[in-house]
């Protein structure tokens, strides 16, 4: 999904995958559930959807993988 597209323009499969990915981020990293970071989780999920290798994973596995690849603060 390009940044100029709106979530309402996506196919249901994309919306479901992105939603489940973002929900997993929020579950595993509670700061993504905060009001000012919730949209960030959805944006990360949309970017991950664009990568076929990530899209081939379940959204939950992709979210876990994304978190594992992030640098530790």
N, CA, C and O atoms as a Tripos MOL2 file, in Angstrom:
@<TRIPOS>MOLECULE
protein
  292   291    73     0     0
PROTEIN
NO_CHARGES

@<TRIPOS>ATOM
      1 N           0.8500   -1.1710    0.0000 N.3       1 UNK1
      2 CA          0.0000    0.0000    0.0000 C.3       1 UNK1
      3 C           0.8900    1.2260    0.0000 C.2       1 UNK1
      4 O           1.7690    1.3630    0.8520 O.2       1 UNK1
      5 N           0.6720    2.0930   -0.9260 N.am      2 UNK2
      6 CA          1.4110    3.3380   -0.9740 C.3       2 UNK2
      7 C           0.7690    4.3200   -0.0050 C.2       2 UNK2
      8 O          -0.4200    4.2260    0.2960 O.2       2 UNK2
      9 N           1.5620    5.2520    0.4730 N.am      3 UNK3
     10 CA          1.0740    6.1730    1.4920 C.3       3 UNK3
     11 C          -0.1050    7.0190    1.0120 C.2       3 UNK3
     12 O          -0.8820    7.5060    1.8340 O.2       3 UNK3
     13 N          -0.2520    7.2010   -0.2930 N.am      4 UNK4
     14 CA         -1.3580    8.0140   -0.7830 C.3       4 UNK4
     15 C          -2.6700    7.2330   -0.8720 C.2       4 UNK4
     16 O          -3.7330    7.8240   -1.0690 O.2       4 UNK4
     17 N          -2.5980    5.9220   -0.7300 N.am      5 UNK5
     18 CA         -3.8210    5.1090   -0.7530 C.3       5 UNK5
     19 C          -4.4720    5.1400    0.6270 C.2       5 UNK5
     20 O          -3.8020    5.3230    1.6430 O.2       5 UNK5
     21 N          -5.7590    4.9600    0.6390 N.am      6 UNK6
     22 CA         -6.4930    4.9010    1.8950 C.3       6 UNK6
     23 C          -6.8620    3.4520    2.1760 C.2       6 UNK6
     24 O          -7.0380    2.6510    1.2580 O.2       6 UNK6
     25 N          -6.9760    3.1300    3.4520 N.am      7 UNK7
     26 CA         -7.3320    1.7690    3.8200 C.3       7 UNK7
     27 C          -8.6710    1.3620    3.2170 C.2       7 UNK7
     28 O          -8.8920    0.1790    2.9590 O.2       7 UNK7
     29 N          -9.5590    2.3080    2.9880 N.am      8 UNK8
     30 CA        -10.8690    1.9840    2.4230 C.3       8 UNK8
     31 C         -10.7820    1.5300    0.9730 C.2       8 UNK8
     32 O         -11.7540    0.9980    0.4360 O.2       8 UNK8
     33 N          -9.6260    1.7340    0.3270 N.am      9 UNK9
     34 CA         -9.4570    1.3480   -1.0680 C.3       9 UNK9
     35 C          -8.8410   -0.0440   -1.2210 C.2       9 UNK9
     36 O          -8.6170   -0.4990   -2.3430 O.2       9 UNK9
     37 N          -8.5700   -0.7120   -0.1270 N.am     10 UNK10
     38 CA         -7.9240   -2.0160   -0.1780 C.3      10 UNK10
     39 C          -8.9440   -3.1390   -0.2870 C.2      10 UNK10
     40 O         -10.1070   -2.9890    0.0860 O.2      10 UNK10
     41 N          -8.4780   -4.2660   -0.8080 N.am     11 UNK11
     42 CA         -9.2970   -5.4700   -0.8750 C.3      11 UNK11
     43 C          -9.4590   -6.0350    0.5380 C.2      11 UNK11
     44 O          -8.6460   -5.7590    1.4210 O.2      11 UNK11
     45 N         -10.5040   -6.8210    0.7410 N.am     12 UNK12
     46 CA        -10.7820   -7.3720    2.0670 C.3      12 UNK12
     47 C          -9.6200   -8.2250    2.5790 C.2      12 UNK12
     48 O          -9.2880   -8.1650    3.7630 O.2      12 UNK12
     49 N          -9.0050   -9.0120    1.7080 N.am     13 UNK13
     50 CA         -7.8680   -9.8530    2.1230 C.3      13 UNK13
     51 C          -6.7410   -8.9930    2.6830 C.2      13 UNK13
     52 O          -6.1440   -9.3300    3.7060 O.2      13 UNK13
     53 N          -6.4520   -7.8770    2.0040 N.am     14 UNK14
     54 CA         -5.4030   -6.9710    2.4740 C.3      14 UNK14
     55 C          -5.7830   -6.3600    3.8230 C.2      14 UNK14
     56 O          -4.9650   -6.3030    4.7410 O.2      14 UNK14
     57 N          -7.0160   -5.9110    3.9290 N.am     15 UNK15
     58 CA         -7.4670   -5.3110    5.1860 C.3      15 UNK15
     59 C          -7.3750   -6.2880    6.3480 C.2      15 UNK15
     60 O          -6.9320   -5.9270    7.4390 O.2      15 UNK15
     61 N          -7.7920   -7.5210    6.1110 N.am     16 UNK16
     62 CA         -7.7380   -8.5360    7.1650 C.3      16 UNK16
     63 C          -6.3020   -8.7880    7.6030 C.2      16 UNK16
     64 O          -6.0150   -8.8370    8.7990 O.2      16 UNK16
     65 N          -5.4000   -8.9490    6.6400 N.am     17 UNK17
     66 CA         -4.0010   -9.2400    6.9460 C.3      17 UNK17
     67 C          -3.3850   -8.0800    7.7140 C.2      17 UNK17
     68 O          -2.7330   -8.2850    8.7380 O.2      17 UNK17
     69 N          -3.5910   -6.8680    7.2250 N.am     18 UNK18
     70 CA         -3.0390   -5.6740    7.8620 C.3      18 UNK18
     71 C          -3.5910   -5.5140    9.2750 C.2      18 UNK18
     72 O          -2.8540   -5.1920   10.2070 O.2      18 UNK18
     73 N          -4.8720   -5.7380    9.4220 N.am     19 UNK19
     74 CA         -5.5060   -5.6110   10.7370 C.3      19 UNK19
     75 C          -4.9400   -6.6180   11.7300 C.2      19 UNK19
     76 O          -4.6330   -6.2700   12.8700 O.2      19 UNK19
     77 N          -4.8040   -7.8630   11.2940 N.am     20 UNK20
     78 CA         -4.2800   -8.9070   12.1840 C.3      20 UNK20
     79 C          -2.8160   -8.6460   12.5300 C.2      20 UNK20
     80 O          -2.4060   -8.8730   13.6680 O.2      20 UNK20
     81 N          -2.0230   -8.1740   11.5710 N.am     21 UNK21
     82 CA         -0.6200   -7.8210   11.8210 C.3      21 UNK21
     83 C          -0.5670   -6.7100   12.8710 C.2      21 UNK21
     84 O           0.1490   -6.8290   13.8660 O.2      21 UNK21
     85 N          -1.3200   -5.6380   12.6520 N.am     22 UNK22
     86 CA         -1.3140   -4.5000   13.5750 C.3      22 UNK22
     87 C          -1.8030   -4.9220   14.9620 C.2      22 UNK22
     88 O          -1.2540   -4.4850   15.9740 O.2      22 UNK22
     89 N          -2.8220   -5.7580   15.0100 N.am     23 UNK23
     90 CA         -3.3150   -6.2390   16.3050 C.3      23 UNK23
     91 C          -2.2340   -7.0180   17.0460 C.2      23 UNK23
     92 O          -2.0950   -6.8890   18.2620 O.2      23 UNK23
     93 N          -1.4760   -7.8180   16.3240 N.am     24 UNK24
     94 CA         -0.3970   -8.5860   16.9640 C.3      24 UNK24
     95 C           0.6900   -7.6460   17.4870 C.2      24 UNK24
     96 O           1.2180   -7.8550   18.5790 O.2      24 UNK24
     97 N           1.0290   -6.6030   16.7060 N.am     25 UNK25
     98 CA          2.0010   -5.6260   17.2080 C.3      25 UNK25
     99 C           1.5040   -5.0060   18.5080 C.2      25 UNK25
    100 O           2.2600   -4.8630   19.4690 O.2      25 UNK25
    101 N           0.2310   -4.6430   18.5260 N.am     26 UNK26
    102 CA         -0.3460   -4.0120   19.7210 C.3      26 UNK26
    103 C          -0.3450   -4.9680   20.9170 C.2      26 UNK26
    104 O          -0.1680   -4.5420   22.0580 O.2      26 UNK26
    105 N          -0.5410   -6.2460   20.6510 N.am     27 UNK27
    106 CA         -0.5470   -7.2410   21.7140 C.3      27 UNK27
    107 C           0.8660   -7.4720   22.2650 C.2      27 UNK27
    108 O           1.0660   -7.5330   23.4780 O.2      27 UNK27
    109 N           1.8310   -7.5970   21.3660 N.am     28 UNK28
    110 CA          3.1980   -7.9070   21.7810 C.3      28 UNK28
    111 C           3.9790   -6.6920   22.2700 C.2      28 UNK28
    112 O           4.8990   -6.8240   23.0760 O.2      28 UNK28
    113 N           3.6180   -5.5320   21.7890 N.am     29 UNK29
    114 CA          4.2780   -4.2860   22.1980 C.3      29 UNK29
    115 C           3.1890   -3.2790   22.5820 C.2      29 UNK29
    116 O           2.7120   -2.5310   21.7290 O.2      29 UNK29
    117 N           2.8000   -3.2550   23.8390 N.am     30 UNK30
    118 CA          1.6680   -2.4240   24.2610 C.3      30 UNK30
    119 C           1.7800   -0.9440   23.8810 C.2      30 UNK30
    120 O           0.7580   -0.2640   23.7880 O.2      30 UNK30
    121 N           2.9770   -0.4350   23.6620 N.am     31 UNK31
    122 CA          3.0580    0.9790   23.2800 C.3      31 UNK31
    123 C           2.3740    1.2410   21.9380 C.2      31 UNK31
    124 O           1.9560    2.3680   21.6740 O.2      31 UNK31
    125 N           2.2530    0.2130   21.0840 N.am     32 UNK32
    126 CA          1.5280    0.3760   19.8240 C.3      32 UNK32
    127 C           0.0180    0.5100   20.0530 C.2      32 UNK32
    128 O          -0.7010    0.9530   19.1570 O.2      32 UNK32
    129 N          -0.4580    0.1430   21.2100 N.am     33 UNK33
    130 CA         -1.8820    0.2770   21.5220 C.3      33 UNK33
    131 C          -2.2270    1.6790   22.0240 C.2      33 UNK33
    132 O          -3.4000    2.0460   22.1030 O.2      33 UNK33
    133 N          -1.2100    2.4510   22.3590 N.am     34 UNK34
    134 CA         -1.4660    3.8190   22.8140 C.3      34 UNK34
    135 C          -2.0330    4.6370   21.6580 C.2      34 UNK34
    136 O          -1.7260    4.3940   20.4910 O.2      34 UNK34
    137 N          -2.8560    5.5950   22.0070 N.am     35 UNK35
    138 CA         -3.5710    6.3760   21.0000 C.3      35 UNK35
    139 C          -2.6420    6.9900   19.9520 C.2      35 UNK35
    140 O          -2.9580    6.9700   18.7630 O.2      35 UNK35
    141 N          -1.5230    7.5240   20.3710 N.am     36 UNK36
    142 CA         -0.6400    8.1900   19.4130 C.3      36 UNK36
    143 C           0.2140    7.2210   18.5960 C.2      36 UNK36
    144 O           0.8940    7.6580   17.6670 O.2      36 UNK36
    145 N           0.2040    5.9410   18.9020 N.am     37 UNK37
    146 CA          1.0100    4.9660   18.1660 C.3      37 UNK37
    147 C           0.1680    3.9230   17.4390 C.2      37 UNK37
    148 O           0.7110    3.1220   16.6770 O.2      37 UNK37
    149 N          -1.1210    3.9150   17.6560 N.am     38 UNK38
    150 CA         -1.9720    2.9050   17.0440 C.3      38 UNK38
    151 C          -1.9310    2.9680   15.5140 C.2      38 UNK38
    152 O          -1.8510    1.9340   14.8510 O.2      38 UNK38
    153 N          -1.9850    4.1610   14.9660 N.am     39 UNK39
    154 CA         -1.9290    4.3180   13.5080 C.3      39 UNK39
    155 C          -0.5750    3.8580   12.9730 C.2      39 UNK39
    156 O          -0.4940    3.3320   11.8630 O.2      39 UNK39
    157 N           0.4750    4.0480   13.7440 N.am     40 UNK40
    158 CA          1.8080    3.6060   13.3350 C.3      40 UNK40
    159 C           1.8250    2.0960   13.1270 C.2      40 UNK40
    160 O           2.4450    1.6090   12.1810 O.2      40 UNK40
    161 N           1.1610    1.3610   13.9900 N.am     41 UNK41
    162 CA          1.0840   -0.1010   13.8380 C.3      41 UNK41
    163 C           0.4200   -0.4640   12.5170 C.2      41 UNK41
    164 O           0.8600   -1.3880   11.8330 O.2      41 UNK41
    165 N          -0.6240    0.2500   12.1600 N.am     42 UNK42
    166 CA         -1.3140   -0.0170   10.8970 C.3      42 UNK42
    167 C          -0.4360    0.3300    9.7030 C.2      42 UNK42
    168 O          -0.4530   -0.3790    8.6960 O.2      42 UNK42
    169 N           0.3210    1.4010    9.8010 N.am     43 UNK43
    170 CA          1.2240    1.7920    8.7140 C.3      43 UNK43
    171 C           2.3390    0.7520    8.5350 C.2      43 UNK43
    172 O           2.6890    0.3980    7.4090 O.2      43 UNK43
    173 N           2.8820    0.2770    9.6310 N.am     44 UNK44
    174 CA          3.9160   -0.7670    9.5650 C.3      44 UNK44
    175 C           3.3370   -2.0160    8.9010 C.2      44 UNK44
    176 O           3.9840   -2.6420    8.0610 O.2      44 UNK44
    177 N           2.1250   -2.3660    9.2830 N.am     45 UNK45
    178 CA          1.4680   -3.5360    8.6950 C.3      45 UNK45
    179 C           1.2580   -3.3580    7.1960 C.2      45 UNK45
    180 O           1.4630   -4.2960    6.4250 O.2      45 UNK45
    181 N           0.8520   -2.1690    6.7810 N.am     46 UNK46
    182 CA          0.6220   -1.9040    5.3570 C.3      46 UNK46
    183 C           1.9210   -1.9990    4.5700 C.2      46 UNK46
    184 O           1.9300   -2.5090    3.4500 O.2      46 UNK46
    185 N           3.0050   -1.5190    5.1390 N.am     47 UNK47
    186 CA          4.3120   -1.6140    4.4750 C.3      47 UNK47
    187 C           4.7440   -3.0810    4.3830 C.2      47 UNK47
    188 O           5.2740   -3.5160    3.3610 O.2      47 UNK47
    189 N           4.5140   -3.8320    5.4510 N.am     48 UNK48
    190 CA          4.8680   -5.2560    5.4370 C.3      48 UNK48
    191 C           4.0640   -6.0050    4.3710 C.2      48 UNK48
    192 O           4.5880   -6.9100    3.7230 O.2      48 UNK48
    193 N           2.7980   -5.6320    4.1900 N.am     49 UNK49
    194 CA          1.9490   -6.2810    3.1790 C.3      49 UNK49
    195 C           2.5520   -6.1360    1.7860 C.2      49 UNK49
    196 O           2.3790   -7.0210    0.9480 O.2      49 UNK49
    197 N           3.2470   -5.0530    1.5280 N.am     50 UNK50
    198 CA          3.8280   -4.8080    0.2080 C.3      50 UNK50
    199 C           4.9580   -5.7800   -0.1200 C.2      50 UNK50
    200 O           5.3130   -5.9360   -1.2890 O.2      50 UNK50
    201 N           5.5190   -6.4280    0.8780 N.am     51 UNK51
    202 CA          6.6270   -7.3620    0.6620 C.3      51 UNK51
    203 C           6.0830   -8.7860    0.5170 C.2      51 UNK51
    204 O           5.5550   -9.3480    1.4760 O.2      51 UNK51
    205 N           6.2100   -9.3630   -0.6670 N.am     52 UNK52
    206 CA          5.6590  -10.7170   -0.8860 C.3      52 UNK52
    207 C           6.1830  -11.7610    0.0960 C.2      52 UNK52
    208 O           5.4450  -12.6660    0.4860 O.2      52 UNK52
    209 N           7.4520  -11.6460    0.5000 N.am     53 UNK53
    210 CA          8.0020  -12.6320    1.4320 C.3      53 UNK53
    211 C           7.3360  -12.5300    2.8050 C.2      53 UNK53
    212 O           7.1870  -13.5370    3.4960 O.2      53 UNK53
    213 N           6.9440  -11.3430    3.1960 N.am     54 UNK54
    214 CA          6.2410  -11.1620    4.4680 C.3      54 UNK54
    215 C           4.7710  -11.5520    4.3130 C.2      54 UNK54
    216 O           4.1880  -12.1720    5.2020 O.2      54 UNK54
    217 N           4.1880  -11.1900    3.1940 N.am     55 UNK55
    218 CA          2.7790  -11.4900    2.9400 C.3      55 UNK55
    219 C           2.5420  -12.9960    2.9030 C.2      55 UNK55
    220 O           1.4350  -13.4560    3.1850 O.2      55 UNK55
    221 N           3.5710  -13.7670    2.5590 N.am     56 UNK56
    222 CA          3.4480  -15.2180    2.5220 C.3      56 UNK56
    223 C           3.3070  -15.8110    3.9290 C.2      56 UNK56
    224 O           2.8330  -16.9360    4.0900 O.2      56 UNK56
    225 N           3.7180  -15.0520    4.9340 N.am     57 UNK57
    226 CA          3.5830  -15.4860    6.3270 C.3      57 UNK57
    227 C           2.1910  -15.1520    6.8330 C.2      57 UNK57
    228 O           1.4920  -14.3180    6.2590 O.2      57 UNK57
    229 N           1.8020  -15.8040    7.9030 N.am     58 UNK58
    230 CA          0.5670  -15.3570    8.5550 C.3      58 UNK58
    231 C           0.8510  -13.9590    9.1000 C.2      58 UNK58
    232 O           2.0030  -13.6390    9.3950 O.2      58 UNK58
    233 N          -0.1710  -13.1250    9.2390 N.am     59 UNK59
    234 CA          0.0830  -11.7820    9.7550 C.3      59 UNK59
    235 C           0.6760  -11.7940   11.1660 C.2      59 UNK59
    236 O           1.4720  -10.9250   11.5190 O.2      59 UNK59
    237 N           0.2870  -12.7720   11.9550 N.am     60 UNK60
    238 CA          0.8310  -12.8750   13.3070 C.3      60 UNK60
    239 C           2.3230  -13.2190   13.2690 C.2      60 UNK60
    240 O           3.1140  -12.6370   14.0120 O.2      60 UNK60
    241 N           2.7060  -14.1630   12.4060 N.am     61 UNK61
    242 CA          4.1190  -14.5150   12.2720 C.3      61 UNK61
    243 C           4.9180  -13.3610   11.6890 C.2      61 UNK61
    244 O           6.0530  -13.1220   12.1020 O.2      61 UNK61
    245 N           4.3420  -12.6430   10.7340 N.am     62 UNK62
    246 CA          5.0300  -11.5020   10.1380 C.3      62 UNK62
    247 C           5.2570  -10.4070   11.1720 C.2      62 UNK62
    248 O           6.3240   -9.7930   11.1960 O.2      62 UNK62
    249 N           4.2780  -10.1590   12.0180 N.am     63 UNK63
    250 CA          4.4280   -9.1420   13.0630 C.3      63 UNK63
    251 C           5.5170   -9.5450   14.0530 C.2      63 UNK63
    252 O           6.3320   -8.7170   14.4590 O.2      63 UNK63
    253 N           5.5260  -10.8020   14.4320 N.am     64 UNK64
    254 CA          6.5700  -11.2840   15.3440 C.3      64 UNK64
    255 C           7.9410  -11.1530   14.7010 C.2      64 UNK64
    256 O           8.9010  -10.7430   15.3530 O.2      64 UNK64
    257 N           8.0320  -11.4960   13.4420 N.am     65 UNK65
    258 CA          9.3000  -11.3710   12.7180 C.3      65 UNK65
    259 C           9.7360   -9.9130   12.6430 C.2      65 UNK65
    260 O          10.9080   -9.6000   12.8520 O.2      65 UNK65
    261 N           8.7910   -9.0210   12.3430 N.am     66 UNK66
    262 CA          9.1120   -7.6020   12.2680 C.3      66 UNK66
    263 C           9.6990   -7.1140   13.6030 C.2      66 UNK66
    264 O          10.7070   -6.4070   13.6300 O.2      66 UNK66
    265 N           9.0550   -7.5020   14.6910 N.am     67 UNK67
    266 CA          9.5370   -7.1000   16.0140 C.3      67 UNK67
    267 C          10.9290   -7.6610   16.2980 C.2      67 UNK67
    268 O          11.7710   -6.9720   16.8740 O.2      67 UNK67
    269 N          11.1720   -8.8980   15.8980 N.am     68 UNK68
    270 CA         12.4950   -9.5060   16.1170 C.3      68 UNK68
    271 C          13.5880   -8.7820   15.3460 C.2      68 UNK68
    272 O          14.7360   -8.7470   15.7870 O.2      68 UNK68
    273 N          13.2470   -8.2080   14.2040 N.am     69 UNK69
    274 CA         14.2360   -7.5450   13.3700 C.3      69 UNK69
    275 C          14.5160   -6.1050   13.7720 C.2      69 UNK69
    276 O          15.4170   -5.4660   13.2300 O.2      69 UNK69
    277 N          13.7460   -5.5980   14.7200 N.am     70 UNK70
    278 CA         13.9560   -4.2200   15.1480 C.3      70 UNK70
    279 C          15.1320   -4.1390   16.1200 C.2      70 UNK70
    280 O          15.3250   -5.0260   16.9510 O.2      70 UNK70
    281 N          15.9150   -3.0650   16.0040 N.am     71 UNK71
    282 CA         17.0280   -2.9020   16.9370 C.3      71 UNK71
    283 C          16.5250   -2.7490   18.3710 C.2      71 UNK71
    284 O          15.4830   -2.1420   18.6170 O.2      71 UNK71
    285 N          17.2640   -3.2930   19.2850 N.am     72 UNK72
    286 CA         16.9120   -3.1850   20.7020 C.3      72 UNK72
    287 C          17.3670   -1.8090   21.1800 C.2      72 UNK72
    288 O          18.5300   -1.4430   21.0100 O.2      72 UNK72
    289 N          16.4420   -1.0400   21.7840 N.am     73 UNK73
    290 CA         16.8250    0.3080   22.2620 C.3      73 UNK73
    291 C          17.7720    0.2820   23.4160 C.2      73 UNK73
    292 O          18.1710    1.3360   23.9110 O.2      73 UNK73
@<TRIPOS>BOND
     1     1     2 1
     2     2     3 1
     3     3     4 2
     4     3     5 am
     5     5     6 1
     6     6     7 1
     7     7     8 2
     8     7     9 am
     9     9    10 1
    10    10    11 1
    11    11    12 2
    12    11    13 am
    13    13    14 1
    14    14    15 1
    15    15    16 2
    16    15    17 am
    17    17    18 1
    18    18    19 1
    19    19    20 2
    20    19    21 am
    21    21    22 1
    22    22    23 1
    23    23    24 2
    24    23    25 am
    25    25    26 1
    26    26    27 1
    27    27    28 2
    28    27    29 am
    29    29    30 1
    30    30    31 1
    31    31    32 2
    32    31    33 am
    33    33    34 1
    34    34    35 1
    35    35    36 2
    36    35    37 am
    37    37    38 1
    38    38    39 1
    39    39    40 2
    40    39    41 am
    41    41    42 1
    42    42    43 1
    43    43    44 2
    44    43    45 am
    45    45    46 1
    46    46    47 1
    47    47    48 2
    48    47    49 am
    49    49    50 1
    50    50    51 1
    51    51    52 2
    52    51    53 am
    53    53    54 1
    54    54    55 1
    55    55    56 2
    56    55    57 am
    57    57    58 1
    58    58    59 1
    59    59    60 2
    60    59    61 am
    61    61    62 1
    62    62    63 1
    63    63    64 2
    64    63    65 am
    65    65    66 1
    66    66    67 1
    67    67    68 2
    68    67    69 am
    69    69    70 1
    70    70    71 1
    71    71    72 2
    72    71    73 am
    73    73    74 1
    74    74    75 1
    75    75    76 2
    76    75    77 am
    77    77    78 1
    78    78    79 1
    79    79    80 2
    80    79    81 am
    81    81    82 1
    82    82    83 1
    83    83    84 2
    84    83    85 am
    85    85    86 1
    86    86    87 1
    87    87    88 2
    88    87    89 am
    89    89    90 1
    90    90    91 1
    91    91    92 2
    92    91    93 am
    93    93    94 1
    94    94    95 1
    95    95    96 2
    96    95    97 am
    97    97    98 1
    98    98    99 1
    99    99   100 2
   100    99   101 am
   101   101   102 1
   102   102   103 1
   103   103   104 2
   104   103   105 am
   105   105   106 1
   106   106   107 1
   107   107   108 2
   108   107   109 am
   109   109   110 1
   110   110   111 1
   111   111   112 2
   112   111   113 am
   113   113   114 1
   114   114   115 1
   115   115   116 2
   116   115   117 am
   117   117   118 1
   118   118   119 1
   119   119   120 2
   120   119   121 am
   121   121   122 1
   122   122   123 1
   123   123   124 2
   124   123   125 am
   125   125   126 1
   126   126   127 1
   127   127   128 2
   128   127   129 am
   129   129   130 1
   130   130   131 1
   131   131   132 2
   132   131   133 am
   133   133   134 1
   134   134   135 1
   135   135   136 2
   136   135   137 am
   137   137   138 1
   138   138   139 1
   139   139   140 2
   140   139   141 am
   141   141   142 1
   142   142   143 1
   143   143   144 2
   144   143   145 am
   145   145   146 1
   146   146   147 1
   147   147   148 2
   148   147   149 am
   149   149   150 1
   150   150   151 1
   151   151   152 2
   152   151   153 am
   153   153   154 1
   154   154   155 1
   155   155   156 2
   156   155   157 am
   157   157   158 1
   158   158   159 1
   159   159   160 2
   160   159   161 am
   161   161   162 1
   162   162   163 1
   163   163   164 2
   164   163   165 am
   165   165   166 1
   166   166   167 1
   167   167   168 2
   168   167   169 am
   169   169   170 1
   170   170   171 1
   171   171   172 2
   172   171   173 am
   173   173   174 1
   174   174   175 1
   175   175   176 2
   176   175   177 am
   177   177   178 1
   178   178   179 1
   179   179   180 2
   180   179   181 am
   181   181   182 1
   182   182   183 1
   183   183   184 2
   184   183   185 am
   185   185   186 1
   186   186   187 1
   187   187   188 2
   188   187   189 am
   189   189   190 1
   190   190   191 1
   191   191   192 2
   192   191   193 am
   193   193   194 1
   194   194   195 1
   195   195   196 2
   196   195   197 am
   197   197   198 1
   198   198   199 1
   199   199   200 2
   200   199   201 am
   201   201   202 1
   202   202   203 1
   203   203   204 2
   204   203   205 am
   205   205   206 1
   206   206   207 1
   207   207   208 2
   208   207   209 am
   209   209   210 1
   210   210   211 1
   211   211   212 2
   212   211   213 am
   213   213   214 1
   214   214   215 1
   215   215   216 2
   216   215   217 am
   217   217   218 1
   218   218   219 1
   219   219   220 2
   220   219   221 am
   221   221   222 1
   222   222   223 1
   223   223   224 2
   224   223   225 am
   225   225   226 1
   226   226   227 1
   227   227   228 2
   228   227   229 am
   229   229   230 1
   230   230   231 1
   231   231   232 2
   232   231   233 am
   233   233   234 1
   234   234   235 1
   235   235   236 2
   236   235   237 am
   237   237   238 1
   238   238   239 1
   239   239   240 2
   240   239   241 am
   241   241   242 1
   242   242   243 1
   243   243   244 2
   244   243   245 am
   245   245   246 1
   246   246   247 1
   247   247   248 2
   248   247   249 am
   249   249   250 1
   250   250   251 1
   251   251   252 2
   252   251   253 am
   253   253   254 1
   254   254   255 1
   255   255   256 2
   256   255   257 am
   257   257   258 1
   258   258   259 1
   259   259   260 2
   260   259   261 am
   261   261   262 1
   262   262   263 1
   263   263   264 2
   264   263   265 am
   265   265   266 1
   266   266   267 1
   267   267   268 2
   268   267   269 am
   269   269   270 1
   270   270   271 1
   271   271   272 2
   272   271   273 am
   273   273   274 1
   274   274   275 1
   275   275   276 2
   276   275   277 am
   277   277   278 1
   278   278   279 1
   279   279   280 2
   280   279   281 am
   281   281   282 1
   282   282   283 1
   283   283   284 2
   284   283   285 am
   285   285   286 1
   286   286   287 1
   287   287   288 2
   288   287   289 am
   289   289   290 1
   290   290   291 1
   291   291   292 2
@<TRIPOS>SUBSTRUCTURE
     1 UNK1         2 RESIDUE 1 A UNK
     2 UNK2         6 RESIDUE 1 A UNK
     3 UNK3        10 RESIDUE 1 A UNK
     4 UNK4        14 RESIDUE 1 A UNK
     5 UNK5        18 RESIDUE 1 A UNK
     6 UNK6        22 RESIDUE 1 A UNK
     7 UNK7        26 RESIDUE 1 A UNK
     8 UNK8        30 RESIDUE 1 A UNK
     9 UNK9        34 RESIDUE 1 A UNK
    10 UNK10       38 RESIDUE 1 A UNK
    11 UNK11       42 RESIDUE 1 A UNK
    12 UNK12       46 RESIDUE 1 A UNK
    13 UNK13       50 RESIDUE 1 A UNK
    14 UNK14       54 RESIDUE 1 A UNK
    15 UNK15       58 RESIDUE 1 A UNK
    16 UNK16       62 RESIDUE 1 A UNK
    17 UNK17       66 RESIDUE 1 A UNK
    18 UNK18       70 RESIDUE 1 A UNK
    19 UNK19       74 RESIDUE 1 A UNK
    20 UNK20       78 RESIDUE 1 A UNK
    21 UNK21       82 RESIDUE 1 A UNK
    22 UNK22       86 RESIDUE 1 A UNK
    23 UNK23       90 RESIDUE 1 A UNK
    24 UNK24       94 RESIDUE 1 A UNK
    25 UNK25       98 RESIDUE 1 A UNK
    26 UNK26      102 RESIDUE 1 A UNK
    27 UNK27      106 RESIDUE 1 A UNK
    28 UNK28      110 RESIDUE 1 A UNK
    29 UNK29      114 RESIDUE 1 A UNK
    30 UNK30      118 RESIDUE 1 A UNK
    31 UNK31      122 RESIDUE 1 A UNK
    32 UNK32      126 RESIDUE 1 A UNK
    33 UNK33      130 RESIDUE 1 A UNK
    34 UNK34      134 RESIDUE 1 A UNK
    35 UNK35      138 RESIDUE 1 A UNK
    36 UNK36      142 RESIDUE 1 A UNK
    37 UNK37      146 RESIDUE 1 A UNK
    38 UNK38      150 RESIDUE 1 A UNK
    39 UNK39      154 RESIDUE 1 A UNK
    40 UNK40      158 RESIDUE 1 A UNK
    41 UNK41      162 RESIDUE 1 A UNK
    42 UNK42      166 RESIDUE 1 A UNK
    43 UNK43      170 RESIDUE 1 A UNK
    44 UNK44      174 RESIDUE 1 A UNK
    45 UNK45      178 RESIDUE 1 A UNK
    46 UNK46      182 RESIDUE 1 A UNK
    47 UNK47      186 RESIDUE 1 A UNK
    48 UNK48      190 RESIDUE 1 A UNK
    49 UNK49      194 RESIDUE 1 A UNK
    50 UNK50      198 RESIDUE 1 A UNK
    51 UNK51      202 RESIDUE 1 A UNK
    52 UNK52      206 RESIDUE 1 A UNK
    53 UNK53      210 RESIDUE 1 A UNK
    54 UNK54      214 RESIDUE 1 A UNK
    55 UNK55      218 RESIDUE 1 A UNK
    56 UNK56      222 RESIDUE 1 A UNK
    57 UNK57      226 RESIDUE 1 A UNK
    58 UNK58      230 RESIDUE 1 A UNK
    59 UNK59      234 RESIDUE 1 A UNK
    60 UNK60      238 RESIDUE 1 A UNK
    61 UNK61      242 RESIDUE 1 A UNK
    62 UNK62      246 RESIDUE 1 A UNK
    63 UNK63      250 RESIDUE 1 A UNK
    64 UNK64      254 RESIDUE 1 A UNK
    65 UNK65      258 RESIDUE 1 A UNK
    66 UNK66      262 RESIDUE 1 A UNK
    67 UNK67      266 RESIDUE 1 A UNK
    68 UNK68      270 RESIDUE 1 A UNK
    69 UNK69      274 RESIDUE 1 A UNK
    70 UNK70      278 RESIDUE 1 A UNK
    71 UNK71      282 RESIDUE 1 A UNK
    72 UNK72      286 RESIDUE 1 A UNK
    73 UNK73      290 RESIDUE 1 A UNK
